[in-house]
Amino acid sequence: MSNMTLPTIERLFQRVAAAEKSQQKDIRLSIQEARELATELAGMTMNLGKTVTEIHAMLAEIKESATSIDVKFDGGGF
């Protein structure tokens, strides 16, 4: 998630912080805000899944290179 902006999530955090300061007991979201939040969370989850898959592939490659040993024999002048 390189430089991914998450404005809907940031707004939610700001609203939660404001609600805590004013000791509100709940926060309400419009259906549009909820839809935008769901879309943003889905995108973030997809990117996270892609990143996890890439990390898994890199770890498998590292494991493969760490366990394979190349042995070469030089017969010299025979």
Number of C-alpha atoms within 10 A of each C-alpha: 12 5 5 9 11 13 12 18 15 12 13 15 12 12 14 15 12 13 14 13 9 9 9 10 7 8 11 8 10 8 9 9 14 13 13 15 20 14 13 17 15 12 15 16 13 13 15 13 12 13 13 12 12 12 12 12 12 12 12 12 11 11 11 11 10 9 8 8 8 5 5 6 5 6 6 5 4 4
